[in-house]
Amino acid sequence: ANGRASITVHDILTASQQQPVPQRGYQCMLCCCLFPTLWSIKTHIQHSFQKGYSCKVYYHRFQALWEKEQKAAAPGA
C-alpha cells in the first residue's frame, strides 16, 4: 500500500505488550512466531506476505486503530 506510514518499533512493542512471551524475544501478534530481536520481527512483518502471512496487514490495521484511540482519548478531542 503506497503512502502508508511504515510500522515502527514502537508499534511492535505496543502490540506485543499484551502478549506475554515465555522466553526472551518478541512474538508476532498474528502468526505467534517468536523472534530474538526487534530487527528480526520487523523484518518478518515487512516481508511476511512472501511467506503467505498477512502480518503486515494486521500491524497496519493495529496502528490505525491505536492512533484513532489515542486521538479519541486526547484532551479536547
C-alpha positions as CSV (number, residue, x, y, z in Angstrom):
1,A,0.0,0.0,0.0
2,N,1.7,3.2,-1.2
3,G,1.6,6.2,1.0
4,R,1.0,4.4,4.3
5,A,3.3,5.1,7.2
6,S,5.8,2.3,7.9
7,I,5.4,0.2,11.0
8,T,7.8,1.4,13.7
9,V,9.5,-0.4,16.6
10,H,7.1,1.5,18.9
11,D,4.1,-0.1,17.1
12,I,5.5,-3.6,17.5
13,L,6.3,-3.0,21.2
14,T,2.8,-1.5,21.8
15,A,1.1,-4.5,20.2
16,S,3.3,-7.1,22.0
17,Q,2.8,-5.6,25.5
18,Q,-0.4,-7.5,25.9
19,Q,1.2,-10.8,24.7
20,P,3.4,-12.4,27.4
21,V,6.2,-14.4,25.9
22,P,7.6,-17.3,28.0
23,Q,11.1,-16.7,26.8
24,R,13.3,-13.8,25.8
25,G,12.3,-12.2,22.5
26,Y,9.3,-10.8,20.7
27,Q,6.2,-12.6,19.4
28,C,4.3,-11.6,16.3
29,M,0.7,-11.0,17.4
30,L,-0.8,-12.6,14.3
31,C,1.2,-15.7,13.5
32,C,2.6,-16.2,17.0
33,C,6.2,-16.8,15.7
34,L,8.9,-15.8,18.2
35,F,11.9,-13.6,17.2
36,P,15.0,-12.9,19.2
37,T,15.4,-9.2,18.3
38,L,13.2,-6.2,17.3
39,W,15.0,-6.1,14.0
40,S,14.1,-9.7,13.2
41,I,10.4,-9.3,14.0
42,K,10.3,-6.0,12.0
43,T,11.9,-7.8,9.0
44,H,9.4,-10.7,9.4
45,I,6.4,-8.2,9.4
46,Q,7.7,-6.3,6.4
47,H,8.2,-9.5,4.3
48,S,5.5,-11.7,5.8
49,F,3.5,-11.7,2.6
50,Q,6.3,-13.6,0.8
51,K,5.7,-16.5,3.2
52,G,1.9,-16.3,2.9
53,Y,1.2,-14.5,6.1
54,S,-0.8,-11.2,6.5
55,C,1.2,-9.9,9.5
56,K,1.9,-6.6,7.8
57,V,-1.8,-6.0,7.1
58,Y,-2.5,-6.8,10.8
59,Y,0.1,-4.4,12.1
60,H,-1.1,-1.6,9.8
61,R,-4.7,-2.1,11.0
62,F,-3.5,-2.2,14.6
63,Q,-1.5,1.0,14.1
64,A,-4.6,2.8,12.6
65,L,-6.8,1.6,15.4
66,W,-4.3,2.6,18.1
67,E,-3.9,6.1,16.5
68,K,-7.7,6.5,16.4
69,E,-7.9,5.5,20.1
70,Q,-5.2,7.9,21.1
71,K,-6.9,10.8,19.3
72,A,-10.2,10.0,20.9
73,A,-8.5,9.9,24.4
74,A,-6.6,13.2,23.9
75,P,-7.8,16.2,25.9
76,G,-10.1,18.4,23.8
77,A,-10.9,15.7,21.3
